[in-house]
Amino acid sequence: MEEKKETVTFAPMTTELATILPTDFAPNSRIWIYQSNRPFSDQEEKEINEQLFTFYSQWQSHGAAVKGWAKLVFKQFVIVMADERYTGVGGCSTDSMVRMIKSFDRQYSVDLFDRLSITFLVDEKPQPLPMQQVKYALEKGYIKTDTLLFNNTVDTKEKLEQEWLVPLNKSWLWNRIAN
């Protein structure tokens, strides 16, 4: 019964993600996820997606075009993908991506590089929580052991599709807070 409840809880987001991701990218395409400390407005989302499109349409590695894709997802996550079957992503091309993401930090007064914030799916919405407050939130019932978290450590398209939303007690974070 518990499994069924989890599936129902995040099925809409999983379904939406499946409709967003490009279908012509290899399962092992590289993924980078940048989580915002706040949701973006509709206007900001439009502007960011336009800038992301411009970026990945011109993305290059050592003079060769990178087959890339990027989008602001669920108003809070910038996801960048590169299908390296054609052109590998090197240091300079990764640096250009990071510069673009840092420009969003400045443009929109957000923090897309805070790795100490964990986002949970609470009431069907992404809710960031400082890592040091997760145990307290669990003890007080704000989140439960089966509350879904966005596992931003996934690094391939396949893992994004299958492992991005995971219950807290089945995540990399569980061992850190269960003790």
C-alpha positions in Angstrom: 0.0 0.0 0.0 2.8 2.4 0.9 4.4 2.1 -2.5 1.1 3.0 -4.2 0.8 6.1 -2.2 4.3 7.3 -3.2 3.6 6.7 -6.8 0.3 8.6 -6.7 2.0 11.5 -4.9 4.6 12.3 -7.4 3.1 10.8 -10.6 2.0 14.2 -11.9 5.6 15.6 -11.7 7.1 12.5 -13.1 4.7 12.5 -16.0 5.3 16.2 -16.6 9.1 15.7 -16.6 8.7 12.9 -19.1 6.9 15.3 -21.5 9.5 18.0 -21.0 12.7 16.0 -21.7 13.9 15.5 -25.2 13.3 12.0 -26.5 16.3 11.9 -28.9 19.0 12.1 -26.3 20.8 9.0 -25.1 20.0 7.6 -21.7 23.6 8.3 -20.6 23.4 12.0 -21.6 25.1 14.1 -18.9 22.9 16.1 -16.6 23.6 19.2 -14.4 20.9 20.4 -12.0 20.9 23.8 -10.5 18.3 24.4 -7.8 17.0 27.8 -7.0 16.4 29.0 -3.4 13.0 30.3 -4.6 10.5 29.6 -7.4 10.8 31.9 -10.4 7.9 34.0 -11.6 6.2 33.3 -15.0 8.0 36.2 -16.6 11.4 35.1 -15.1 10.7 31.6 -16.3 10.1 32.8 -19.9 13.3 34.9 -19.8 15.4 32.2 -18.4 14.2 29.6 -20.9 14.9 32.0 -23.7 18.5 32.5 -22.4 18.9 28.7 -22.0 17.7 28.1 -25.5 20.2 30.7 -26.9 23.0 29.0 -24.8 22.4 25.4 -25.8 21.8 26.3 -29.4 25.3 27.8 -29.6 27.0 25.5 -27.1 30.4 24.4 -28.3 33.2 22.2 -27.0 36.6 22.7 -28.7 34.9 24.3 -31.7 32.4 21.4 -32.2 28.7 21.9 -31.6 27.4 20.2 -28.4 24.0 18.5 -28.7 22.5 20.2 -25.7 19.2 21.0 -24.0 18.3 23.1 -21.0 15.2 24.2 -19.3 13.8 25.7 -16.1 11.7 22.9 -14.7 9.0 23.2 -12.0 9.9 26.9 -11.7 12.8 26.0 -9.5 15.4 23.8 -11.2 17.6 24.6 -14.2 18.4 21.4 -15.9 21.2 21.2 -18.5 21.7 18.1 -20.6 24.4 17.2 -23.1 24.3 14.1 -25.4 28.0 13.3 -25.6 27.6 10.6 -28.3 28.6 13.4 -30.8 30.7 15.9 -28.9 32.1 15.5 -25.4 31.7 18.4 -23.0 35.1 19.7 -21.9 36.3 22.1 -19.2 35.8 25.3 -21.3 32.3 24.3 -22.4 31.3 23.4 -18.8 32.8 26.8 -17.6 30.5 28.6 -20.2 27.5 26.8 -18.7 28.5 27.8 -15.2 29.0 31.4 -16.2 25.5 31.4 -17.6 24.0 29.9 -14.4 25.9 32.5 -12.3 24.4 35.2 -14.5 21.0 34.0 -13.4 22.1 34.4 -9.8 22.9 38.0 -10.4 20.0 38.8 -12.8 17.3 37.4 -10.5 18.8 37.6 -7.0 18.7 33.9 -6.4 21.2 31.3 -5.3 21.5 28.4 -7.8 24.7 27.1 -6.1 23.6 26.3 -2.6 24.4 22.6 -2.2 23.4 22.7 1.5 19.7 23.2 0.7 17.6 20.1 0.0 14.3 20.4 -1.8 11.3 18.2 -0.9 8.0 17.7 -2.6 5.5 19.0 0.0 1.9 19.5 -0.9 2.7 18.9 -4.6 5.3 21.8 -4.6 9.1 21.9 -4.3 10.0 23.2 -0.9 13.7 23.9 -0.1 15.0 23.2 3.3 18.4 23.9 4.8 20.2 20.5 5.2 20.8 21.2 8.9 17.0 21.5 9.5 16.0 18.3 7.8 16.2 16.2 11.0 14.2 18.8 12.9 11.6 18.9 10.1 11.3 15.1 10.3 11.0 15.1 14.1 8.2 17.8 14.0 6.3 16.1 11.1 6.8 18.7 8.5 8.3 16.0 6.4 8.0 12.2 6.8 10.4 9.3 5.9 8.5 8.8 2.7 8.4 12.5 1.7 10.0 12.8 -1.8 13.2 14.7 -2.2 14.7 16.0 -5.4 17.9 14.1 -5.8 20.0 16.7 -7.5 23.0 14.3 -7.6 21.7 12.4 -10.6 24.1 12.8 -13.5 22.5 11.2 -16.5 19.2 11.5 -18.3 18.2 7.9 -17.3 18.9 8.6 -13.6 16.9 11.9 -13.9 13.9 10.0 -15.2 14.1 7.2 -12.7 15.8 8.6 -9.5 15.3 12.3 -9.3 12.3 12.1 -7.0 13.0 9.6 -4.3 11.6 9.0 -0.8 13.8 10.5 1.9 14.4 7.1 3.5 15.7 5.7 0.2 17.9 8.7 -0.6 21.6 9.4 -0.1 20.6 11.8 2.7 18.9 9.2 4.9 22.1 7.7 6.4 23.3 11.2 7.4 20.1 12.1 9.3 19.0 8.6 10.6 21.8 8.4 13.2 
